[in-house]
Amino acid sequence: MNILVVPMQRSMRSGTQKWNVRGSILFVTLEPCSHHGKTPPCADLILENKIQKVIIGVLDPNPMVNGKGKKYLQDHGLDVEVGFMEEEILRMNEPFSNLSIRQTFLYLENSNDTGW
């Protein structure tokens, strides 16, 4: 089993490192967005990489995102759960709660033993 903790957009869109994450379980602290902003939606990135399941720490309080990223992933057939380490994540995100730009970090569990 491999665990990876990195900023999602930077790592998976950079093209500098190729990982086989198909079938993996993705843990994210903050709900992935499904709208276009300064970067493409993280929800699309999750779908493109054929991730099997997404576990979200907390829903994003931003009205542009709140619940929409979760629904988008579910509408596209992904298994999505919400609610892990909620107190810690809310406390960690508190200084940034009024910012429109957020950095989503991910934890990837590789479900096969073939490596990354």
C-alpha positions as CSV (number, residue, x, y, z in Angstrom):
1,M,0.0,0.0,0.0
2,N,1.3,3.5,-0.9
3,I,0.2,6.7,0.7
4,L,0.8,10.0,-1.1
5,V,0.3,13.5,0.3
6,V,0.6,16.2,-2.2
7,P,-1.2,19.3,-3.5
8,M,-3.7,17.8,-6.0
9,Q,-3.6,20.2,-8.9
10,R,0.1,20.6,-8.9
11,S,1.0,17.0,-8.8
12,M,-1.6,15.4,-11.0
13,R,-1.7,18.1,-13.7
14,S,2.0,18.9,-13.9
15,G,2.9,16.0,-16.2
16,T,6.3,15.7,-14.4
17,Q,5.4,12.6,-12.5
18,K,3.1,9.8,-13.9
19,W,1.3,7.7,-11.3
20,N,-1.1,4.9,-11.9
21,V,-4.0,5.9,-9.5
22,R,-6.7,3.9,-11.3
23,G,-8.9,2.2,-8.7
24,S,-7.4,4.1,-5.8
25,I,-9.2,5.6,-2.8
26,L,-8.7,9.4,-2.6
27,F,-8.8,11.2,0.8
28,V,-9.2,15.0,0.4
29,T,-9.5,17.5,3.2
30,L,-11.8,19.8,1.3
31,E,-14.5,19.0,-1.2
32,P,-13.2,19.0,-4.8
33,C,-14.7,21.7,-6.9
34,S,-16.6,21.0,-10.1
35,H,-16.6,24.5,-11.6
36,H,-14.0,26.3,-13.8
37,G,-12.0,29.1,-12.1
38,K,-8.3,29.9,-12.2
39,T,-7.7,26.1,-12.6
40,P,-9.8,23.3,-14.1
41,P,-12.1,21.5,-11.7
42,C,-10.4,18.9,-9.4
43,A,-13.6,16.8,-9.8
44,D,-12.7,16.3,-13.5
45,L,-9.2,15.4,-12.6
46,I,-10.5,12.7,-10.3
47,L,-12.7,11.3,-13.0
48,E,-9.9,11.5,-15.6
49,N,-7.6,9.4,-13.3
50,K,-10.3,6.7,-12.8
51,I,-10.2,7.0,-9.0
52,Q,-12.6,4.5,-7.5
53,K,-13.7,6.2,-4.3
54,V,-13.4,9.7,-2.7
55,I,-13.5,10.4,1.0
56,I,-14.0,14.1,1.7
57,G,-13.1,15.6,5.1
58,V,-15.5,18.5,5.0
59,L,-17.7,20.1,2.3
60,D,-16.4,23.4,1.0
61,P,-18.3,26.3,2.6
62,N,-17.8,28.3,-0.6
63,P,-21.3,28.7,-2.2
64,M,-19.8,28.0,-5.6
65,V,-18.7,24.5,-4.4
66,N,-20.7,23.5,-1.3
67,G,-22.1,20.1,-2.1
68,K,-21.8,20.5,-5.8
69,G,-18.4,18.7,-6.1
70,K,-19.7,15.7,-4.1
71,K,-22.9,15.5,-6.2
72,Y,-20.9,15.8,-9.5
73,L,-18.7,12.9,-8.5
74,Q,-21.7,10.8,-7.4
75,D,-23.6,11.7,-10.6
76,H,-20.5,10.2,-12.5
77,G,-20.7,7.0,-10.6
78,L,-18.1,7.5,-7.9
79,D,-18.5,6.3,-4.4
80,V,-18.2,9.4,-2.2
81,E,-18.2,9.7,1.6
82,V,-18.0,12.9,3.7
83,G,-16.7,13.3,7.2
84,F,-13.3,12.4,8.5
85,M,-11.2,14.5,10.9
86,E,-13.8,17.3,10.6
87,E,-12.7,19.2,13.7
88,E,-9.0,19.2,12.7
89,I,-9.7,20.1,9.1
90,L,-12.1,23.0,10.1
91,R,-9.5,24.3,12.5
92,M,-6.8,24.0,9.9
93,N,-8.9,25.8,7.2
94,E,-10.2,28.5,9.5
95,P,-7.6,31.2,8.5
96,F,-8.5,30.6,4.9
97,S,-12.2,30.3,5.1
98,N,-12.9,33.7,3.5
99,L,-10.4,33.2,0.7
100,S,-11.7,32.2,-2.7
101,I,-8.6,30.3,-3.5
102,R,-8.0,27.1,-1.6
103,Q,-5.3,24.4,-1.9
104,T,-6.7,20.9,-1.7
105,F,-4.4,18.2,-0.4
106,L,-4.9,14.6,-1.1
107,Y,-4.0,11.2,0.3
108,L,-3.9,8.4,-2.2
109,E,-4.0,4.8,-1.3
110,N,-2.9,2.6,-4.1
111,S,-5.2,-0.5,-4.2
112,N,-2.7,-2.6,-6.1
113,D,0.9,-3.6,-5.4
114,T,2.2,-2.6,-8.8
115,G,3.6,0.7,-7.6
116,W,3.0,4.2,-8.9
